[in-house]
Amino acid sequence: MGEMNTAAISANELVLIMSLVALLGIIGGWIGEKIKLPDVVIYLFFGVLFGPTFLNLVNINAFPVANEIILTFGSAFILYEGGREVKLKVLNEVKVSVGLLASIGVLISAIIVAIASYYALNLGVGASLLLGATIASTDPAALIPIFKKIPIKKKLKQTVISESAFNDAFGAILFTSILTGMTMSQKVGMFKTSLELIFMIVIGILVGIGIALIAVGLTSDKKYGIFHEYLPIVSTIIVVFAYEISERCGGSGYMAVFIAGLVAGNKKKFGLWVPDEDYAAGLCFREHLSTIARMSIFIVLGTHLDVNSLMKYGLPSIIVVLALMFIARPLVVLICTSFDRRANWSKNDKLFMMWVRETGVIPAALSGIIVSTKVPGYEVISSAVFMTIIITLVVQASTTKLVAKKLNVLEDM
């Protein structure tokens, strides 16, 4: 009986903590809207303020399973939503740029950040590469809301959104490979690691396509679309099944959910559609769930932050962030767009892409995983990720509209 009472108390405490997270998220979103600051910055601040460091009202560390669900499912669902935002028609016009930015670009960024981290933060090679992989990708969860308010030219907008969605998946795979290599007792050769990376990508793509086509078919307006009334719930099922099946088959769960979102968001290309009423219900549900995921991930990340480590490593972390913003990103854009003659990028287009590279949800979730696994240097990595998110969101996200106007990359109204 005592054990049952203990379990009930723990369950009630978890429910209370999750409700507090939701409440803080609502207040943070309202404050962000009023002061014109990205809401995720407020979420991070609230996580630090109300977490174990100060008020200790939100301590998700006492519930490791819930912590893992928030980080894993939350990031997976946001990747799924990122995939849905990518339109194949526009993507086909800029596929070379997007493909290079999301793959080679992530690798270049990770290497440059790793070099900066090695010297500025005195991290080991493995930890430096892990930090590089964590913050090398951009953030669709931060970019998409911004672009909904700012009328950026369609081709440029879709390129940046597509890159952010694709490179999140590639960055997550790169992160997983490095983390696995660091935590395995037996060292794995580069050739074997490369083959495993390719295998993870291929399995993730196949599983994502398969799960999405089945789910979209069953919720479509076809005769076999018997579950179209349950479209909002099916959206959640797609993410869970795509991630879990891919992971259990040795593939990348993150790649699977992204590809599933890509297929679901372009269902018309596969001759499938859903009734308007069901589509509206599904869209509303996904937007709310995506908002909850963003709130939870950033607040949880804030609760994980070690303020002492941030004070200790904050200044050298800024050096790493500057290397990412002003060395890695410009170099990545110059290299990756130079091979795409068809896109015909202008100088201003490239300058805009260099500036718009916010770091957000996926790096935040990956940082949480690093803290949970306690890999060597995790305090330093967590501080550097936190600093990267804050600086890129405050400096870059808040100036996107101004930069777009200056560079004349807004749609003609």
DOROTOR-446586 format. One record per residue (C-alpha): residue in one letter; x, y, z. Coordinates in nm, 3 decimals. Each point is the difference from the previous one (the first is absolute). Last residue first. Layout:
<recs>
+---+---------+---------+---------+
! r !      xx !      yy !      zz !
+---+---------+---------+---------+
! A !       X !       Y !       Z !
...
+---+---------+---------+---------+
</recs>
This chain:
<recs>
+---+---------+---------+---------+
! r !      xx !      yy !      zz !
+---+---------+---------+---------+
! M !   0.350 !   4.365 !  -5.223 !
! D !   0.329 !  -0.089 !  -0.161 !
! E !   0.146 !  -0.291 !   0.196 !
! L !   0.285 !   0.092 !   0.233 !
! V !   0.363 !  -0.065 !  -0.094 !
! N !   0.105 !   0.367 !  -0.020 !
! L !   0.324 !  -0.046 !   0.196 !
! K !  -0.085 !   0.280 !   0.244 !
! K !  -0.359 !  -0.118 !   0.026 !
! A !   0.102 !  -0.361 !   0.068 !
! V !   0.257 !   0.118 !   0.258 !
! L !  -0.268 !   0.198 !   0.187 !
! K !  -0.247 !  -0.290 !  -0.011 !
! T !   0.258 !  -0.249 !   0.125 !
! T !   0.125 !   0.223 !   0.283 !
! S !  -0.173 !  -0.174 !   0.294 !
! A !   0.094 !  -0.344 !  -0.130 !
! Q !   0.366 !   0.092 !  -0.043 !
! V !   0.106 !   0.173 !   0.321 !
! V !  -0.241 !  -0.143 !   0.261 !
! L !  -0.040 !  -0.341 !  -0.162 !
! T !   0.364 !  -0.045 !  -0.099 !
! I !   0.132 !   0.127 !   0.335 !
! I !  -0.235 !  -0.197 !   0.227 !
! I !   0.025 !  -0.328 !  -0.191 !
! T !   0.378 !   0.017 !  -0.025 !
! M !   0.038 !   0.085 !   0.372 !
! F !  -0.214 !  -0.298 !   0.099 !
! V !   0.196 !  -0.228 !  -0.233 !
! A !   0.330 !   0.124 !   0.148 !
! S !  -0.122 !  -0.050 !   0.358 !
! S !  -0.124 !  -0.353 !  -0.076 !
! I !   0.327 !  -0.089 !  -0.172 !
! V !   0.206 !   0.124 !   0.296 !
! E !  -0.208 !  -0.195 !   0.252 !
! Y !   0.005 !  -0.311 !  -0.223 !
! G !   0.379 !  -0.006 !  -0.019 !
! P !   0.028 !  -0.378 !   0.032 !
! V !  -0.340 !  -0.161 !  -0.071 !
! K !  -0.260 !   0.036 !   0.277 !
! T !  -0.269 !  -0.196 !  -0.191 !
! S !  -0.280 !   0.232 !   0.118 !
! V !   0.204 !   0.315 !  -0.068 !
! I !   0.075 !  -0.118 !  -0.355 !
! I !  -0.369 !  -0.088 !  -0.053 !
! G !  -0.100 !   0.349 !   0.112 !
! S !   0.250 !   0.147 !  -0.244 !
! L !  -0.165 !  -0.205 !  -0.275 !
! A !  -0.338 !   0.149 !   0.093 !
! A !   0.136 !   0.354 !  -0.008 !
! P !   0.186 !  -0.068 !  -0.326 !
! I !  -0.334 !  -0.124 !  -0.143 !
! V !  -0.201 !   0.296 !   0.128 !
! G !   0.212 !   0.303 !  -0.074 !
! T !   0.293 !   0.142 !  -0.192 !
! E !  -0.085 !   0.285 !  -0.235 !
! R !   0.168 !   0.008 !  -0.341 !
! V !  -0.128 !   0.307 !  -0.188 !
! W !   0.309 !   0.217 !  -0.055 !
! M !   0.181 !  -0.203 !  -0.263 !
! M !  -0.325 !  -0.072 !  -0.181 !
! F !  -0.064 !   0.375 !  -0.025 !
! L !   0.349 !   0.061 !  -0.138 !
! K !  -0.056 !  -0.273 !  -0.259 !
! D !  -0.327 !   0.153 !  -0.119 !
! N !   0.165 !   0.344 !  -0.008 !
! K !   0.277 !  -0.125 !  -0.230 !
! S !  -0.257 !  -0.153 !  -0.234 !
! W !  -0.069 !  -0.371 !  -0.024 !
! N !  -0.051 !  -0.144 !  -0.347 !
! A !  -0.177 !  -0.314 !   0.123 !
! R !   0.104 !  -0.187 !  -0.315 !
! R !   0.371 !   0.066 !   0.051 !
! D !   0.009 !  -0.186 !   0.331 !
! F !   0.365 !  -0.086 !   0.068 !
! S !   0.084 !   0.345 !   0.146 !
! T !  -0.289 !  -0.032 !   0.246 !
! C !   0.175 !  -0.258 !   0.219 !
! I !   0.341 !   0.167 !   0.021 !
! L !  -0.113 !   0.358 !   0.063 !
! V !  -0.277 !  -0.105 !   0.240 !
! V !   0.232 !  -0.222 !   0.206 !
! L !   0.274 !   0.264 !   0.016 !
! P !  -0.246 !   0.265 !   0.117 !
! R !  -0.135 !  -0.241 !   0.267 !
! A !   0.333 !  -0.126 !   0.135 !
! I !   0.187 !   0.329 !   0.032 !
! F !  -0.235 !   0.272 !   0.125 !
! M !  -0.279 !  -0.185 !   0.179 !
! L !   0.175 !  -0.322 !   0.108 !
! A !   0.327 !   0.173 !   0.091 !
! L !  -0.201 !   0.259 !   0.192 !
! V !  -0.174 !  -0.279 !   0.191 !
! V !   0.333 !  -0.164 !   0.088 !
! I !   0.140 !   0.332 !   0.125 !
! I !  -0.316 !   0.049 !   0.207 !
! S !   0.065 !  -0.337 !   0.161 !
! P !   0.340 !   0.130 !   0.115 !
! L !  -0.188 !   0.271 !   0.196 !
! G !  -0.270 !  -0.225 !   0.145 !
! Y !   0.225 !  -0.284 !   0.119 !
! K !   0.030 !   0.081 !   0.370 !
! M !  -0.319 !   0.200 !   0.039 !
! L !  -0.189 !  -0.263 !  -0.201 !
! S !   0.157 !  -0.279 !   0.206 !
! N !  -0.112 !   0.170 !   0.322 !
! V !  -0.347 !   0.049 !  -0.150 !
! D !  -0.038 !  -0.373 !  -0.066 !
! L !  -0.281 !  -0.021 !  -0.252 !
! H !  -0.227 !  -0.301 !   0.020 !
! T !  -0.304 !   0.205 !   0.102 !
! G !   0.050 !   0.221 !  -0.306 !
! L !   0.003 !  -0.303 !  -0.226 !
! V !  -0.330 !  -0.111 !   0.156 !
! I !  -0.147 !   0.342 !  -0.077 !
! F !   0.129 !  -0.021 !  -0.357 !
! I !  -0.131 !  -0.350 !  -0.064 !
! S !  -0.337 !   0.052 !   0.171 !
! M !  -0.092 !   0.322 !  -0.177 !
! R !   0.103 !  -0.133 !  -0.341 !
! A !  -0.196 !  -0.324 !   0.051 !
! I !  -0.309 !   0.189 !   0.120 !
! T !   0.015 !   0.221 !  -0.310 !
! S !   0.032 !  -0.304 !  -0.226 !
! L !  -0.301 !  -0.157 !   0.171 !
! H !  -0.205 !   0.315 !  -0.055 !
! E !   0.101 !   0.027 !  -0.366 !
! R !  -0.060 !  -0.371 !  -0.054 !
! F !  -0.355 !   0.016 !   0.141 !
! C !  -0.097 !   0.305 !  -0.208 !
! L !   0.137 !  -0.158 !  -0.319 !
! G !  -0.179 !  -0.330 !   0.066 !
! A !  -0.334 !   0.172 !   0.059 !
! A !   0.041 !   0.209 !  -0.316 !
! Y !   0.089 !  -0.311 !  -0.204 !
! D !  -0.301 !  -0.187 !   0.138 !
! E !  -0.237 !   0.277 !  -0.108 !
! D !   0.167 !   0.035 !  -0.340 !
! P !  -0.035 !  -0.371 !  -0.082 !
! V !   0.338 !  -0.167 !  -0.052 !
! W !   0.214 !  -0.041 !  -0.311 !
! L !   0.197 !  -0.270 !  -0.178 !
! G !   0.131 !  -0.025 !  -0.355 !
! F !   0.362 !  -0.041 !   0.111 !
! K !   0.089 !   0.360 !  -0.087 !
! K !  -0.308 !   0.102 !   0.199 !
! K !   0.159 !  -0.149 !   0.311 !
! N !   0.272 !   0.265 !   0.006 !
! G !  -0.014 !   0.081 !   0.372 !
! A !  -0.046 !  -0.366 !   0.089 !
! V !   0.300 !  -0.104 !  -0.212 !
! L !   0.228 !   0.268 !   0.149 !
! G !  -0.129 !  -0.072 !   0.351 !
! A !   0.082 !  -0.368 !  -0.040 !
! I !   0.342 !   0.101 !  -0.133 !
! F !   0.060 !   0.205 !   0.315 !
! V !  -0.129 !  -0.277 !   0.225 !
! A !   0.228 !  -0.257 !  -0.162 !
! M !   0.309 !   0.223 !   0.002 !
! Y !  -0.041 !   0.057 !   0.373 !
! G !  -0.050 !  -0.370 !   0.069 !
! S !   0.324 !  -0.080 !  -0.177 !
! G !   0.028 !  -0.365 !  -0.097 !
! G !   0.102 !  -0.313 !   0.189 !
! C !  -0.331 !  -0.178 !  -0.050 !
! R !  -0.107 !   0.081 !   0.355 !
! E !   0.078 !   0.367 !  -0.058 !
! S !  -0.201 !   0.008 !  -0.325 !
! I !  -0.298 !  -0.173 !   0.160 !
! E !   0.010 !   0.237 !   0.300 !
! Y !   0.025 !   0.327 !  -0.190 !
! A !  -0.254 !  -0.081 !  -0.272 !
! F !  -0.239 !  -0.154 !   0.253 !
! V !   0.008 !   0.294 !   0.242 !
! V !  -0.016 !   0.273 !  -0.265 !
! I !  -0.276 !  -0.168 !  -0.202 !
! I !  -0.203 !  -0.067 !   0.316 !
! T !  -0.002 !   0.370 !   0.084 !
! S !  -0.135 !   0.091 !  -0.343 !
! V !  -0.252 !  -0.286 !   0.030 !
! I !  -0.156 !   0.174 !   0.300 !
! P !  -0.068 !   0.315 !  -0.202 !
! L !  -0.131 !  -0.205 !  -0.298 !
! Y !  -0.260 !  -0.194 !   0.197 !
! E !  -0.293 !   0.089 !  -0.225 !
! H !   0.203 !  -0.120 !  -0.300 !
! F !   0.024 !  -0.352 !   0.146 !
! I !  -0.178 !  -0.200 !  -0.272 !
! G !   0.199 !   0.144 !  -0.288 !
! Y !  -0.035 !  -0.322 !  -0.201 !
! K !  -0.266 !   0.151 !  -0.221 !
! K !   0.224 !   0.301 !  -0.064 !
! D !  -0.041 !   0.333 !   0.181 !
! S !   0.324 !  -0.059 !   0.191 !
! T !   0.057 !  -0.110 !   0.360 !
! L !   0.093 !  -0.362 !  -0.076 !
! G !   0.213 !   0.107 !  -0.297 !
! V !   0.182 !   0.263 !   0.205 !
! A !   0.087 !  -0.259 !   0.266 !
! I !   0.119 !  -0.265 !  -0.247 !
! L !   0.195 !   0.253 !  -0.207 !
! A !   0.156 !   0.157 !   0.310 !
! I !   0.113 !  -0.331 !   0.152 !
! G !   0.162 !  -0.119 !  -0.324 !
! I !   0.171 !   0.328 !  -0.088 !
! G !   0.143 !   0.043 !   0.349 !
! V !   0.113 !  -0.364 !   0.019 !
! L !   0.181 !   0.025 !  -0.333 !
! I !   0.166 !   0.333 !   0.081 !
! G !   0.112 !  -0.109 !   0.348 !
! I !   0.137 !  -0.327 !  -0.135 !
! V !   0.201 !   0.188 !  -0.261 !
! I !   0.133 !   0.259 !   0.249 !
! M !   0.099 !  -0.254 !   0.265 !
! F !   0.172 !  -0.219 !  -0.263 !
! I !   0.198 !   0.300 !  -0.128 !
! L !   0.114 !   0.080 !   0.354 !
! E !   0.086 !  -0.365 !   0.063 !
! L !   0.212 !  -0.006 !  -0.314 !
! S !   0.179 !   0.317 !   0.109 !
! T !   0.068 !  -0.146 !   0.348 !
! K !   0.139 !  -0.317 !  -0.155 !
! F !   0.235 !   0.201 !  -0.219 !
! M !   0.106 !   0.227 !   0.290 !
! G !   0.093 !  -0.295 !   0.224 !
! V !  -0.189 !  -0.077 !   0.321 !
! K !   0.159 !   0.022 !   0.344 !
! Q !  -0.116 !  -0.249 !   0.262 !
! S !  -0.129 !   0.140 !   0.330 !
! M !  -0.287 !   0.175 !  -0.172 !
! T !  -0.106 !   0.331 !   0.157 !
! M !   0.205 !   0.229 !  -0.222 !
! G !  -0.079 !  -0.184 !  -0.325 !
! T !  -0.371 !  -0.003 !   0.086 !
! L !   0.010 !   0.375 !   0.065 !
! I !   0.177 !   0.059 !  -0.332 !
! S !  -0.251 !  -0.208 !  -0.198 !
! T !  -0.300 !   0.148 !   0.180 !
! F !   0.121 !   0.355 !  -0.064 !
! L !   0.053 !  -0.070 !  -0.370 !
! I !  -0.351 !  -0.144 !  -0.019 !
! A !  -0.146 !   0.301 !   0.184 !
! G !   0.191 !   0.236 !  -0.229 !
! F !  -0.135 !  -0.177 !  -0.308 !
! A !  -0.358 !   0.021 !   0.129 !
! D !   0.038 !   0.362 !   0.107 !
! N !   0.173 !   0.067 !  -0.332 !
! F !  -0.308 !  -0.109 !  -0.193 !
! A !  -0.246 !   0.219 !   0.191 !
! S !   0.224 !   0.306 !   0.010 !
! E !   0.095 !  -0.041 !  -0.365 !
! S !  -0.364 !  -0.025 !  -0.104 !
! I !  -0.091 !   0.313 !   0.198 !
! V !   0.293 !   0.198 !  -0.144 !
! T !  -0.071 !  -0.118 !  -0.354 !
! Q !  -0.376 !   0.053 !   0.031 !
! K !   0.052 !   0.362 !   0.108 !
! L !   0.253 !   0.072 !  -0.274 !
! K !  -0.226 !  -0.137 !  -0.272 !
! K !  -0.307 !   0.177 !   0.138 !
! K !   0.151 !   0.342 !   0.056 !
! I !  -0.034 !   0.089 !   0.369 !
! P !  -0.339 !   0.131 !   0.117 !
! I !   0.073 !   0.028 !   0.377 !
! K !  -0.259 !  -0.123 !   0.252 !
! K !  -0.016 !  -0.364 !  -0.109 !
! F !   0.375 !   0.018 !  -0.054 !
! I !   0.058 !   0.060 !   0.371 !
! P !  -0.225 !  -0.292 !   0.105 !
! I !   0.186 !  -0.229 !  -0.245 !
! L !   0.351 !   0.106 !   0.103 !
! A !  -0.014 !  -0.082 !   0.372 !
! A !  -0.149 !  -0.349 !  -0.031 !
! P !   0.199 !  -0.057 !  -0.320 !
! D !   0.327 !   0.036 !   0.193 !
! T !   0.347 !  -0.001 !  -0.155 !
! S !   0.251 !  -0.285 !   0.024 !
! A !   0.363 !   0.017 !   0.114 !
! I !  -0.083 !   0.044 !   0.370 !
! T !   0.009 !  -0.363 !   0.116 !
! A !   0.245 !  -0.129 !  -0.262 !
! G !   0.259 !   0.258 !   0.105 !
! L !  -0.054 !  -0.076 !   0.369 !
! L !   0.055 !  -0.371 !  -0.069 !
! L !   0.309 !   0.079 !  -0.208 !
! S !   0.145 !   0.198 !   0.290 !
! A !  -0.091 !  -0.278 !   0.247 !
! G !   0.181 !  -0.258 !  -0.214 !
! V !   0.309 !   0.215 !  -0.056 !
! G !   0.032 !   0.097 !   0.365 !
! L !  -0.128 !   0.334 !   0.121 !
! N !   0.230 !   0.291 !   0.083 !
! L !  -0.290 !   0.248 !  -0.039 !
! A !   0.162 !   0.248 !  -0.240 !
! Y !   0.248 !  -0.236 !  -0.169 !
! Y !  -0.202 !  -0.319 !  -0.045 !
! S !  -0.325 !   0.194 !  -0.023 !
! A !   0.121 !   0.208 !  -0.296 !
! I !   0.119 !  -0.316 !  -0.179 !
! A !  -0.329 !  -0.177 !   0.077 !
! V !  -0.200 !   0.300 !  -0.122 !
! I !   0.190 !  -0.009 !  -0.330 !
! I !  -0.052 !  -0.378 !  -0.030 !
! A !  -0.372 !   0.014 !   0.085 !
! S !  -0.059 !   0.285 !  -0.243 !
! I !   0.175 !  -0.186 !  -0.282 !
! L !  -0.200 !  -0.318 !   0.073 !
! V !  -0.328 !   0.188 !   0.017 !
! G !   0.073 !   0.169 !  -0.333 !
! I !   0.100 !  -0.327 !  -0.163 !
! S !  -0.343 !  -0.139 !   0.090 !
! A !  -0.282 !   0.254 !   0.032 !
! L !   0.170 !   0.276 !  -0.196 !
! L !   0.096 !  -0.242 !  -0.278 !
! G !  -0.347 !  -0.147 !  -0.040 !
! V !  -0.169 !   0.338 !   0.032 !
! S !   0.221 !   0.160 !  -0.264 !
! V !  -0.036 !  -0.292 !  -0.241 !
! K !  -0.375 !  -0.033 !   0.061 !
! V !  -0.073 !   0.363 !  -0.080 !
! E !  -0.261 !  -0.037 !  -0.276 !
! N !  -0.115 !  -0.344 !   0.120 !
! L !  -0.060 !   0.142 !   0.349 !
! V !  -0.255 !   0.242 !  -0.142 !
! K !  -0.211 !  -0.283 !  -0.141 !
! L !   0.075 !  -0.233 !   0.294 !
! K !  -0.141 !   0.239 !   0.260 !
! V !   0.171 !  -0.019 !   0.340 !
! E !  -0.226 !   0.108 !   0.287 !
! R !  -0.105 !  -0.360 !   0.074 !
! G !   0.362 !  -0.095 !   0.064 !
! G !   0.032 !   0.269 !   0.266 !
! E !  -0.314 !  -0.135 !   0.167 !
! Y !   0.162 !  -0.344 !   0.019 !
! L !   0.318 !   0.158 !   0.137 !
! I !  -0.213 !   0.169 !   0.267 !
! F !  -0.157 !  -0.336 !   0.086 !
! A !   0.340 !  -0.168 !   0.032 !
! S !   0.136 !   0.279 !   0.222 !
! G !  -0.293 !  -0.033 !   0.239 !
! F !   0.002 !  -0.379 !  -0.010 !
! T !   0.366 !  -0.023 !   0.099 !
! L !   0.044 !   0.294 !   0.238 !
! I !  -0.340 !  -0.014 !   0.168 !
! I !  -0.004 !  -0.379 !   0.017 !
! E !   0.352 !  -0.009 !   0.146 !
! N !  -0.091 !   0.244 !   0.278 !
! A !  -0.316 !  -0.198 !   0.074 !
! V !   0.212 !  -0.313 !   0.038 !
! P !   0.261 !   0.181 !   0.212 !
! F !  -0.256 !   0.130 !   0.253 !
! A !   0.199 !   0.167 !   0.282 !
! N !   0.188 !   0.192 !  -0.269 !
! I !  -0.330 !   0.172 !  -0.086 !
! N !   0.054 !   0.248 !   0.280 !
! V !  -0.243 !   0.289 !  -0.045 !
! L !  -0.069 !   0.197 !   0.319 !
! N !   0.369 !   0.008 !   0.095 !
! L !   0.002 !   0.379 !   0.056 !
! F !   0.366 !   0.056 !  -0.096 !
! T !   0.231 !  -0.262 !  -0.154 !
! P !  -0.253 !  -0.285 !   0.024 !
! G !  -0.228 !   0.154 !  -0.266 !
! F !  -0.236 !   0.298 !   0.021 !
! L !   0.257 !   0.261 !  -0.100 !
! V !   0.207 !  -0.216 !  -0.238 !
! G !  -0.304 !  -0.144 !  -0.177 !
! F !  -0.163 !   0.343 !  -0.006 !
! F !   0.305 !   0.143 !  -0.178 !
! L !  -0.006 !  -0.280 !  -0.255 !
! Y !  -0.372 !   0.050 !  -0.063 !
! I !   0.052 !   0.377 !  -0.037 !
! V !   0.264 !  -0.063 !  -0.269 !
! V !  -0.237 !  -0.249 !  -0.165 !
! D !  -0.262 !   0.274 !  -0.032 !
! P !   0.209 !   0.199 !  -0.247 !
! L !  -0.004 !   0.366 !   0.121 !
! K !  -0.250 !   0.264 !  -0.115 !
! I !  -0.063 !   0.130 !   0.354 !
! K !  -0.373 !  -0.080 !  -0.001 !
! E !   0.021 !  -0.320 !  -0.206 !
! G !   0.283 !  -0.136 !   0.215 !
! I !  -0.200 !   0.077 !   0.316 !
! W !  -0.303 !  -0.191 !  -0.131 !
! G !   0.214 !  -0.297 !  -0.106 !
! G !   0.170 !  -0.006 !   0.339 !
! I !  -0.334 !   0.009 !   0.183 !
! I !  -0.129 !  -0.291 !  -0.207 !
! G !   0.325 !  -0.194 !   0.041 !
! L !   0.007 !   0.063 !   0.375 !
! L !  -0.352 !  -0.143 !   0.023 !
! A !   0.093 !  -0.304 !  -0.210 !
! V !   0.312 !  -0.065 !   0.210 !
! L !  -0.207 !   0.042 !   0.318 !
! S !  -0.250 !  -0.255 !  -0.133 !
! M !   0.289 !  -0.239 !  -0.070 !
! I !   0.127 !   0.048 !   0.356 !
! L !  -0.346 !  -0.063 !   0.148 !
! V !  -0.045 !  -0.315 !  -0.207 !
! L !   0.343 !  -0.120 !   0.116 !
! E !  -0.088 !   0.071 !   0.364 !
! N !  -0.328 !  -0.191 !  -0.034 !
! A !   0.183 !  -0.299 !  -0.148 !
! S !   0.261 !   0.006 !   0.277 !
! I !  -0.270 !   0.021 !   0.268 !
! A !  -0.189 !  -0.288 !  -0.161 !
! A !   0.315 !  -0.210 !  -0.016 !
! T !   0.072 !   0.065 !   0.368 !
! N !  -0.359 !  -0.089 !   0.092 !
! M !   0.029 !  -0.323 !  -0.196 !
! E !   0.327 !  -0.084 !   0.172 !
! G !  -0.157 !   0.060 !   0.341 !
! M !  -0.288 !  -0.232 !  -0.087 !
+---+---------+---------+---------+
</recs>
